[in-house]
Amino acid sequence: MSYEVKSQILGFEKMMQVEISEIDEMFATMHDIDNKDISFTMVNPYTLREYSFDVPTDVRILLEIKEDSNISVYNITLIQNPLENSTINFLAPIVVNNDNKKIAQVVLNKERHPDFGMAEAIASFK
């Protein structure tokens, strides 16, 4: 399914349209529609841990999030071999409004979210 990127993905400022495909309940992929060489593996954080944060007002406005919006959250994962060595960035979630097909990356403040890391190993969530 195709989504419009409403705020820049860190380091990938030219990414404007992406396709998100769920692999299973835990993993999904995100591909840049205009550059097939750019793709990310993402994880549904709720399959691993307690994960909550407030979506900033500016992102809520960009994504047109309402009280009853169908929202998904993903975290970009750096896949390693073996898989247990892969790391997850919990400080920069991807927020998806499934109702209007818009996404944005939120950068969380480490001081407000001390339990979230930028490179947490999947192995630590067994």
Sequence and secondary structure as in RCSB ss.txt:
>XXXX:A:sequence
MSYEVKSQILGFEKMMQVEISEIDEMFATMHDIDNKDISFTMVNPYTLREYSFDVPTDVRILLEIKEDSNISVYN
ITLIQNPLENSTINFLAPIVVNNDNKKIAQVVLNKERHPDFGMAEAIASFK
>XXXX:A:secstr
 EEEE S BTTBTT  EEEEEE SSSEEEEEETT TT EEEEE GGGTS       HHHHHHHT  TT  EEEEE
EEE  SSGGG EE TTS EEEETTTTEEEE    TTT TT  SSEEGGGG 
